Amino acid sequence: MMALEIYTIIGTTAQTITVEYTNQAGTTGRTSPAVAFGGTGDREASRFVMVPLQLGDTGGKAVAGVTLSGSTGTAGDFGVTLFKPLFVVPGVSGAISTITRNGLFGGDVPEVIDDAALFFLARSASTGTGTLQGTITLIEA
């Protein structure tokens, strides 16, 4: 899978972005569908904006470049992260007990190779209460 990882805040002018990549079969010149980039909610540091693959692709091996439709108004810093989901806990609603009941710490995680870079990726819906509601995913980057 691919995502745009925002390292320093970008501008408030919403644009779209596409990613050119090599797919799982080694086919170069593949282009992702356009995704929203910049603007409110899609510009903050540490944001992980998911990038879909071209129809028929199941993965990406390398990134050749990105194309931004225009300026967001502020020069920020971002990169494209390729990753593989290892374990997903859908529908988390605030309590760590939800995670343990669904097996994350009960042995349901697939084998992880030595020297893998592991991250928890939390995609949440804003509830206004500070409570996490959404999905937690363990990924290998």
C-alpha positions as CSV (number, residue, x, y, z in Angstrom):
1,M,0.0,0.0,0.0
2,M,1.0,3.6,-0.3
3,A,0.4,6.8,1.7
4,L,1.6,10.4,1.7
5,E,3.3,11.1,5.0
6,I,3.3,14.8,5.9
7,Y,6.5,15.7,7.8
8,T,5.9,19.5,8.2
9,I,2.6,21.3,7.7
10,I,1.6,22.1,4.1
11,G,-0.8,24.8,2.9
12,T,-4.6,25.4,3.2
13,T,-5.3,25.4,-0.5
14,A,-6.7,22.0,-1.3
15,Q,-5.1,20.3,-4.3
16,T,-4.9,16.7,-5.6
17,I,-1.9,14.5,-6.0
18,T,-1.0,11.4,-7.9
19,V,1.9,9.0,-7.5
20,E,3.8,7.2,-10.2
21,Y,5.0,3.8,-9.1
22,T,6.2,0.3,-10.0
23,N,3.5,-2.3,-9.1
24,Q,3.9,-5.7,-7.5
25,A,4.6,-7.4,-10.9
26,G,7.5,-4.9,-11.7
27,T,5.4,-2.9,-14.2
28,T,6.7,0.7,-14.2
29,G,4.7,3.8,-15.1
30,R,1.7,3.0,-13.0
31,T,-0.2,6.0,-11.8
32,S,-2.5,6.2,-8.7
33,P,-5.9,7.8,-8.8
34,A,-5.8,11.4,-7.6
35,V,-6.3,12.0,-3.8
36,A,-7.0,15.2,-1.8
37,F,-3.9,16.9,-0.5
38,G,-3.6,20.2,1.4
39,G,-6.6,22.1,2.8
40,T,-8.1,21.6,6.2
41,G,-7.7,18.1,7.6
42,D,-5.2,17.0,4.9
43,R,-2.2,19.2,5.7
44,E,-1.0,18.7,9.3
45,A,2.3,17.2,10.2
46,S,2.1,13.4,11.0
47,R,-0.9,13.0,8.7
48,F,-0.9,9.8,6.7
49,V,-3.0,10.3,3.5
50,M,-3.8,6.9,1.9
51,V,-3.1,6.6,-1.8
52,P,-5.1,4.1,-3.8
53,L,-3.4,1.9,-6.4
54,Q,-4.2,1.8,-10.1
55,L,-7.1,-0.6,-10.8
56,G,-5.8,-4.2,-10.9
57,D,-2.7,-3.6,-8.8
58,T,-2.3,-5.3,-5.4
59,G,0.9,-3.5,-4.3
60,G,3.8,-1.2,-5.1
61,K,7.5,-1.9,-5.1
62,A,9.0,1.6,-5.8
63,V,7.9,5.2,-6.3
64,A,9.1,7.1,-9.4
65,G,7.5,10.5,-8.6
66,V,4.5,12.5,-7.5
67,T,2.5,15.1,-9.3
68,L,0.7,17.9,-7.4
69,S,-2.2,19.6,-9.2
70,G,-1.1,23.1,-7.9
71,S,0.4,24.9,-4.9
72,T,-1.1,24.4,-1.4
73,G,0.1,27.9,-0.6
74,T,2.7,26.8,2.0
75,A,5.9,24.9,1.3
76,G,5.8,21.9,3.5
77,D,7.7,18.6,3.5
78,F,6.1,15.2,2.7
79,G,7.1,11.8,1.3
80,V,5.5,8.6,0.0
81,T,5.6,5.6,2.3
82,L,5.2,2.1,1.0
83,F,3.9,-0.3,3.6
84,K,2.2,-3.7,4.2
85,P,-0.6,-4.0,6.7
86,L,0.0,-6.9,9.1
87,F,-3.0,-6.7,11.4
88,V,-6.1,-4.5,11.4
89,V,-8.5,-3.8,14.3
90,P,-11.6,-2.2,12.8
91,G,-14.1,-0.2,14.7
92,V,-12.0,0.7,17.8
93,S,-14.1,2.8,20.2
94,G,-11.8,4.2,22.8
95,A,-10.7,1.4,25.1
96,I,-7.5,-0.7,24.8
97,S,-9.6,-3.7,26.0
98,T,-11.2,-3.6,22.5
99,I,-7.8,-4.3,21.0
100,T,-6.9,-7.2,23.3
101,R,-10.3,-8.8,22.9
102,N,-9.8,-8.8,19.1
103,G,-6.6,-10.8,19.5
104,L,-3.8,-8.2,18.8
105,F,-1.9,-9.3,21.9
106,G,-3.2,-12.9,21.7
107,G,-1.1,-14.3,19.0
108,D,-3.0,-13.4,15.9
109,V,-0.3,-11.2,14.4
110,P,1.6,-12.7,11.4
111,E,5.3,-13.5,11.5
112,V,7.4,-10.4,11.3
113,I,10.9,-10.6,9.7
114,D,14.0,-9.4,11.5
115,D,14.8,-5.7,11.1
116,A,11.3,-4.9,10.0
117,A,10.1,-1.3,10.7
118,L,6.8,-1.6,12.6
119,F,4.3,1.2,13.1
120,F,0.8,1.5,14.5
121,L,-1.3,3.5,12.2
122,A,-4.5,5.0,13.7
123,R,-7.2,6.4,11.4
124,S,-9.8,8.1,13.5
125,A,-13.0,10.0,13.2
126,S,-13.2,13.2,15.2
127,T,-15.7,12.9,18.0
128,G,-14.9,16.2,19.7
129,T,-14.4,14.2,23.0
130,G,-10.7,13.1,22.5
131,T,-11.8,9.5,22.3
132,L,-10.3,7.4,19.4
133,Q,-13.0,6.0,17.1
134,G,-11.8,4.4,14.0
135,T,-9.2,1.8,12.9
136,I,-5.8,0.8,14.3
137,T,-3.5,-1.0,11.9
138,L,-0.1,-2.5,12.5
139,I,2.1,-2.0,9.4
140,E,5.5,-2.9,8.1
141,A,7.2,0.0,6.3
